Amino acid sequence: MYIYNGDFTRQRGTDAKVSKSLEKAGMATFDLPLNSEEKERYSRQLILPQVGVAGQQKLKAAKVLLVGAGGLGSPAALYLAAAGVGRMGIIDPDLVDVSNLQRQVLYGTDDTGSPKVDAAARHLLDLNPLLALRIWQERLDVDNALSIIPGFDLVLDGADNFATRYLVNDACVLAGVPNIHGSIHQFEGQAAIYGAPGGPCYRCLYPEPPDAGEIPSCAEAGVLGVLPGLIGTIQATEALKMILGIGEPLIGRVLRVNALDMRFKTTRLAADPECPLCGDHPTIKELRSMDSTCKAGGDDDENLEIQPDELRRRIEQGEAIFLLDVREPHEWDLSRIDGATLIPLRSLPENVDKLDADAHIVVYCHSGMRSFRATTWLRENGFPRVRNLAGGIVAWQQQQ
């Protein structure tokens, strides 16, 4: 963990005008006077009667954690920093990749190869040098979640995988910290606030995560670059409303966006009394790792997978290996492994007669999820020598 521009230990003050919604949410408020630089910087916001000096002080005192600094976290971080949220935390283990730049507007070409949290800190402090910032270049997990999340007033969930989404939800509920959730898929996205007092949590809507590979990631399914900007900005808007105590936050409502026809639909969602986490008789009382649920496979994963370096070595040694690509044709057109055969996963059952049950088959997709499903299906249907390429074509290309 690194801290930029001060710490997070300012003295708690009092504010007689604290809204009831903030009190119910358990959010900290502080008496932090605005200096002349802040009054000038936030002047267009200060003239709003719903904000004013008192509201800007609330923003200055607020502590917001961003889980993920990718497509959703990028616009959210920029707008929260610009609005004067005084203390922010960012946790993300990844490096900036050139493929991120199509949608992750917090970064530039010169940032490629750098840790996202480091690049984010540079750009956010350039945007607003008054910001106090904590960063963690690591993954949020069972071991660190409840030591990080309780130190913040709000969490913005910008995770790109189900394991982390469920972990954020569970940790926020257990810590009593509202979770402003966002998720995207191709041309659609959704946003909601989970874990707020009296409102539902993510498990009220989705009690358990989907099976591995059932829902493709953005890396596999693709995403329109502006969509995470739209959803991430909605998340930032909800955070500002929660801090200021204005408007009607997305508590008990799920906002769904379809960018193709530009339709916004809001669905009411009540807390589920049978929810295993926040219901009347919860069965989840401590954090548990979702990896065993969301990962692709079980105890025999090592036998089902082959690492890229091992596959490359065997091919170079002349071993007869049938490479099966189970991606979609548009992905095949962009890149492929030499000598591979394309049979999309959805059409695999009707084309299985094209495969030799005695052959050594290695299946791959973009990142290894769909190909794992294909591998297990083939093993169950008479192909004992089939293995999955760990990490997919992404891992294969990274080792070239």
VENLIN-V669572 format. One record per pair of residues at least 24 apart in sequence whose C-alpha atoms are under 6 Angstrom apart, sorted by the first residue. I is the first residue (numbers start at 1). J is the second residue. If there is no record, write none. Layout:
i=I j=J
i=I j=J
//
This chain:
i=1 j=135
i=1 j=136
i=2 j=134
i=2 j=135
i=3 j=133
i=3 j=134
i=4 j=132
i=4 j=133
i=5 j=132
i=6 j=132
i=19 j=245
i=22 j=245
i=27 j=153
i=30 j=61
i=32 j=57
i=55 j=244
i=59 j=84
i=59 j=85
i=60 j=84
i=60 j=85
i=60 j=86
i=61 j=86
i=62 j=86
i=63 j=87
i=63 j=88
i=63 j=152
i=63 j=153
i=64 j=88
i=64 j=152
i=64 j=153
i=64 j=154
i=64 j=155
i=65 j=89
i=65 j=90
i=65 j=155
i=66 j=90
i=66 j=155
i=66 j=156
i=67 j=91
i=67 j=157
i=67 j=158
i=68 j=92
i=68 j=158
i=68 j=159
i=70 j=104
i=71 j=103
i=71 j=104
i=71 j=228
i=72 j=158
i=72 j=228
i=72 j=232
i=73 j=158
i=74 j=104
i=74 j=105
i=74 j=106
i=75 j=229
i=75 j=232
i=75 j=233
i=76 j=232
i=76 j=233
i=76 j=236
i=86 j=131
i=87 j=132
i=87 j=133
i=88 j=133
i=89 j=133
i=89 j=134
i=89 j=135
i=90 j=135
i=91 j=135
i=91 j=136
i=91 j=137
i=92 j=137
i=92 j=138
i=92 j=139
i=93 j=137
i=93 j=138
i=93 j=139
i=102 j=225
i=103 j=225
i=142 j=289
i=150 j=175
i=154 j=178
i=155 j=179
i=156 j=180
i=157 j=181
i=163 j=290
i=163 j=294
i=186 j=222
i=186 j=223
i=186 j=224
i=187 j=224
i=187 j=259
i=188 j=257
i=188 j=258
i=189 j=256
i=189 j=257
i=190 j=255
i=190 j=256
i=190 j=257
i=191 j=254
i=191 j=255
i=192 j=250
i=192 j=254
i=193 j=250
i=193 j=251
i=199 j=251
i=199 j=252
i=199 j=271
i=200 j=270
i=200 j=271
i=204 j=272
i=204 j=275
i=212 j=294
i=212 j=295
i=212 j=296
i=213 j=369
i=213 j=370
i=220 j=366
i=304 j=387
i=304 j=388
i=305 j=387
i=305 j=388
i=305 j=389
i=305 j=390
i=306 j=389
i=306 j=390
i=307 j=390
i=308 j=396
i=321 j=360
i=321 j=361
i=322 j=361
i=323 j=361
i=323 j=362
i=323 j=363
i=324 j=363
i=325 j=363
i=325 j=364
i=325 j=365
i=326 j=365
i=327 j=365
i=357 j=383
i=360 j=385
i=360 j=386
i=361 j=386
i=362 j=386
i=362 j=387
i=362 j=388
i=363 j=388
i=363 j=389
i=364 j=389
i=364 j=392
i=365 j=392
i=366 j=392
i=366 j=393
i=367 j=391
i=367 j=392
i=367 j=394
i=368 j=392
//
